[in-house]
Amino acid sequence: MAEDRRVADAVSGHWVDRLAPRRLRPFLRLARVDRPIGWWLLLLPCWWSAALAATKAGAPYPHPGHLLLFLIGAVAMRGAGSTYNDIADRDLDAQVARTRSRPLPSGQVSTRAAAGFLVLQALVGLAVLLQFNATAILVGIASLLPVAIYPFMKRVMSMPQLVLGLAFAWGALMGWVAVFGALAAPACWLYAGAIAWVIGYDTIYAVQDIEDDEIAGIRSSARLFGGRLRLAVGFCYGAAVLCIALAARGAGVGPIGFIGVALFAAHLGRQVLRLRERDGQGALALFRSNRDAGLILFLGLVADTLSQGWAA
């Protein structure tokens, strides 16, 4: 195995780099354990959906067991998806400064070992999925299609972030269907809003790689939008807020929940104002701040559900 190396865009001083056994570190990095923002962004639409479903069902709060299962599933499937992505992109990653330190292109993990690790993580995700109703299981399995094709989209389309959005926003359907056993308009509006949110924040993330992507021929929405970057991200975020507001209205969310939507919108607006086209470090910080934006929305929706329960 090659020399142990920290990944370039990992959280500085993360426990993976300090405390994990040296032989396990490359696999934990492959699963993005040292970059927890990924599983947070996968998890949050699940939690939003669970909160909206609780409101619609008249429950006093989102189902705690579902929230825990979504957390475990998000960590496992984020790791599996990242491992699969890195296997598919190992040659491209070697050409980009930010990604050439990843375990596969840097030689810390073999492709065969990565494939075995992928299967292990997928089995954990499957075990979580099987705890839900039959419809939720089918909906969850359907998410594998956008996950499977995403790594190849940057080679053939100018905005691969759209396909990433289809995959990362899938949880917006899962929280609802886990409660009701069927989809409905609020879940679909929430999914549409989450897709727009993903496109917006991943466009910000792609700002880090614009120069290297131009050299390697990798396509991204950051390259596509160019000088209209802030306008495009602002449009995506505006569409996200509008669709999420429609989802909240359809689920019967009250004033406190809409305060959460408004604070979420304000956070996204602040990101747009601070975004700069060639500021990679600033873009990474803005991208990571979407965890806080998503938690603000979730807490607002939960507070609304609790208030409606007390009022009843």
Secondary structure, 3 states (H helix, E strand, C coil): CCCCCCCCCCCCCCHHHHCCCCCCHHHHHHCCCCCCHHHHHHHHHHHHHHHHHHHHHCCCCCCHHHHHHHHHHHHHHHHHHHHHHHHHCHHHHCCCCCCCCCCCCCCCCCHHHHHHHHHHHHHHHHHHHCCCCHHHHHHHHHCHHHHHHHHHHCCCCCCCHHHHHHHHCCHHHHHHHHHHCCCCHHHHHHHHHHHHHHHHHHHHHHHHHHHHHHHHCCCCHHHHHHHHHHHHHHHHHHHHHHHHHHHHHHHCCCHHHHHHHHHHHHHHHHHHHHCCCCCHHHHHHHHHCHHHHHHHHHHHHHHHHHHHHHHC
